[in-house]
Amino acid sequence: MKQFDVFRNAGRNRSAIPYVVVVQSSWFDRSQRRVVVPLVSLDVLERTVRLPRSAINPEFTIEGHRVVLHPLEIVSVPVETLHEHVASLAEDGDTIIAALDELFSRAWA
């Protein structure tokens, strides 16, 4: 399991959040948990959540589905809940880190 690996969401909200992406550094691989960010279906997001159009919520296409990174819902999950690896967003790693940086930095203070 590598940083920026995408897994199918097996949780109860899988229709709205079909995937999660691992954002945790490999430095913490010995942990039995992974920090993930939901990849929310763009259709659902446009109908239900009002996120600002900014670097905080970049769009990706996974298995033909348009999804949006939703770092406001960042969570830690047990490794054993991440079953089906479906993609990697490693090529978009800088974009994901920029979204997290915008979330956690003092850019708006």
Order of alpha helices (4+ residues) and beta strands (2+ residues): beta-beta-beta-alpha-beta-beta-beta-beta-alpha
